[in-house]
Amino acid sequence: MAGRRDPPEGTPEGLPGGGEDEYRSVVFDEAFVRAARVQEFSAVERMGEHARAVRSLPAWKGRKASKQILLFVLLISIAFGTAIYLGVRHPYPTSSAKRVEPLRITVVPLAPQGRVPGGAPAQLYAHSPAAQFRIGASGVTLPAARRTAHFSESQVMTALTTAKDYLVESSLDPDVLTGGAVRPVRVLLDPDQLEQFDRSIASPAGDGRHAAAGWLVRYDPAKVALAGDEVRVQGTLQVTETRSDALEVTSDHTFTYALRRAAAGEPQSSEASLFTVRRELHFRFDRDDLRHHRAELLVSYVQAGPQACSADTSGTLRPLLAGQRADGSGPAGTDPYAPGRATAALCGSLAPGAQPSP
């Protein structure tokens, strides 16, 4: 017996779903109908004498949709471009846009008044003002770290330890002192000062900006050798907050080295002499510097002797060794008519008490 929804004669053979199933593949959804470019007239409209069976739909709907899509894409492009522009040129000042000052350098040779005393390093140290100095990095002591108005205690300690690391690498590392190495010092500098540092090493000059001795302690290995690895050190570190976004550390240390002659083609002398370098450095740290363990050097004031006043110390320090005397000449001449940056050679007299006693 046929069901209520089946025709009286039942479902046609060969069509399991009934006769309507053969049209299911051509049933159009609402979107398809709306998108059609032609539309059939109604029965009333087709009763006219010259009425057509279908009419064409205006294409403005498709054009309007295309314009809307184009406008949407244009707005997204403008927003994306604006985001890129603001990312590249941020309207607010950032630490990456800071202006780093060039290092100001002063190097003063200290000329001895007589012959440079010589002897064994231990005896020289014992009879010198450096007798009570500490040895090596232990002489670069850190003060207590206290928070400031805008920096935490840990940030203050980071500034102090970075300054100490710079002093140790630039004043005590044997590879830096006589081996020509510069990387241990270079990696501790603010990137904006690397160009000045590199020029000072490659083409040193006594112009107050590009003397290698302003950045590190270095001797000519063809003329000077270390008499042992013991360097006596004494000094202080002080930290202050100079701005809400910067800390400054001032270091003032005296380094005393035992040196001997290492002239090419000559036997190395066993007699040593003492050479003293006093370095006053001013460091600045912003928050980026603290985060990356690096420093900006503002001022480097160096006194070193015994040296001759006429010695060119822009590239390397030039110690007078055991038994040598200063030549008695004054600093290198300064020409006030010379074009370019004004320079003036400086020289001091090494006090007799600064030398080891007999």
Protein Blocks (a to p, Z undefined) as FASTA:
>chain_A
ZZfkbcfkopaehilnojklmmmmmcccfklmmmpcbdcddfklmmpmklcfbdcddfkl
mmmmmmmmmmmmmmmmmmmmmmmmmmmmccbdcfklpccddddddddddddfbdcdeddf
klmmmmccklmpcehjllmccddddddfkbcfklmmmmmmmmmmmmmmmmmmmklmmnop
aklmmmmpcfklmmmmmmmmmmgcfehpacfklmpccddfklbccebjbdcddddddddd
fbfkbccdddddddddddddddehiacdfbdcdddddddddddddfklmmnopaddfbdc
dddddddfklccklbccdddehiacehiacddddfkbgcjddddddddddfklpccZZ
